Amino acid sequence: MKNIKYLVVGIFFGIVFVKAEIISWFRIQEMFQLTSFHMYGVIGTAVVVGMISVFLIKKFNIKTFSGEAITFEDKKFNKGQIIGGLIFGVGWAITGACPGPLFAQIGSGFGVVIITLLSAIAGTWVYGKVSHKIGPENE
Amino acid sequence: MIELIKQPWHWLAGGIMVGLTVPALLLLGNKKFGISSSLRDICAMCVPADIPFFKYDWKKKVWNLFFVAGILIGGFIANRFLQNPNDMVIAQKTQAILFQYGVKDFTGLMPADIFSWHNLFTLKGFIFFVIGGFLVGFGTRYAGGCTSGHSIMGLSNLQWPSLVATMAFMAGGFISANFLLPVIFKLIQ
């Protein structure tokens, strides 16, 4: 039952996704056609709020509500961030969704997006299958 | 109040609330915001197939599946109870370009002439659902994260590889939206 709280945060987050129109295919097209500031505003603000939060947590050594330490890991650079990033970007503009919005699109009545989600899971699986050949563990 | 919530939210409000997800997950249990990982966990849970990449204790990451289930429910609630009573407002230039491509429905969050069940077994459905979804799943895992894990969580933690990944996401999106989609729309007409 300790996971219920994440469900609640998810519900809140899903509502934000829909109401701020982050899940909209049209907003994604606007972003990549540079015809609207909306998505840049959302992502830029989110990054600033996230940065300040992480800074404060580190600075004051803030613990979780249950008293655990909060830890951060550094990300290692590898070519996947470029190649995989480009591949994801191409898919992002086609589907109008990153993985998070896929779930919200399904919930908000675009049921057929379940096919997109299943295909994304298949894509993840295929990557897992070939990761020993192309992934960072191969370098 | 409820009328105000039903209106589309300003990017500033949306951005603040998305950003607050980062400390919310950290404070609730030292969890890192990163949604594409949930796709890997689903693979590890359902079809590990003896692949080393999926051999890990996915039960430890089950919180992420609760989180994405919540996103789906949140989407349902927003659509069912808080739906914007008006048509979507889309930048005129984008609307004109998309109209040229053959998109005719500009009322909802998604164009109904693409994202509906009756396109499932057509070339249109194959490209927009199957290929598009595959690229999202394959690409995010290869990149080690998506917009949430790299662009928001990674940048919040000042990780330069996440900045590289974010620039790659954007570059891929620009190429796709401006050069690939026009070809795709020509193909399916």
Interface residues (C-beta under 8 A of the other chain):
Chain A: K2 N3 I4 K5 Y6 L7 V8 V9 G10 I11 F12 F13 G14 I15 V16 F17 V18 K19 A20 E21 I22 I23 S24 W25 F26 I28 Q29 E30 M31 F32 Q33 T35 S36 F37 H38 M39 G41 V42 I43 G44 T45 A46 V47 V48 V49 G50 M51 S53 V54 I57 I62 T64 F65 S66 E68 A69 I70 T71 F72 D74 K75 K76 F77 N78 G80 Q81 I82 I83 G84 G85 L86 I87 F88 G89 V90 G91 W92 A93 I94 T95 G96 A97 C98 P99 G100 L102 F103 A104 Q105 I106 G107 S108 G109 F110 G111 V112 V113 I115 T116 L117 L118 S119 A120 I121 A122 G123 T124 W125 V126 Y127 G128 K129 S131 H132 I134 G135 P136
Chain B: I5 P8 W9 H10 W11 L12 A13 G14 G15 I16 M17 V18 G19 L20 T21 V22 P23 A24 L25 L26 L27 L28 G29 N30 K31 F33 I35 S36 S38 L39 R40 I42 C43 V47 A49 I51 P52 F53 F54 V62 W63 N64 F66 F67 V68 A69 G70 I71 L72 I73 G74 G75 F76 I77 A78 N79 L82 M88 I90 A91 K93 T94 I97 L98 F106 L109 M110 P111 I114 F115 S116 W117 N119 L120 G125 I127 F128 F129 V130 I131 G132 G133 F134 L135 V136 G137 F138 G139 T140 R141 Y142 A143 G144 G145 C146 T147 S148 H150 S151 I152 M153 G154 L155 S156 N157 L158 Q159 W160 P161 S162 V164 A165 T166 M167 A168 F169 M170 A171 G172 G173 F174 I175 S176 A177 N178 L180 L181 I184
